[in-house]
Amino acid sequence: MSTPAPPTAGTVTVFMTSWCPFCRMLRAGLQRAGVDFTEVDIERKPDAAEFVMLQNGGNQTVPTVLFPDGTTLTNPPAEDVAARLSA
């Protein structure tokens, strides 16, 4: 399993599923905050699901957010994501 490339500065990658209500809430919050992001559906990309599991103790917990510095947050509020990008 290869680690996904970190997103470019000022953006994040959100690992999600199409049915997850927390993913929908984060997506809406990031859009309201003007945060650029890329979505990756872990049900369609097995490597992405493996990466999420590595970040979350073997669980496919979404949303998992990957930052440009290679760190992640699991199920964060959009405000935390925006604040971390502006720091």
NORWO-V732741 format. One record per helix or strand of 3 or more residues. SS is the DSSP state (2 for helix, 1 for strand). FROM is the first residue (numbers start at 0). TO is the last residue. Records with the same first field share a line. If there is no record, write none. Layout:
SS->FROM-TO ; FROM-TO
This chain:
1->10-15 ; 35-40 ; 63-65 ; 71-73
2->20-32 ; 45-54 ; 77-85
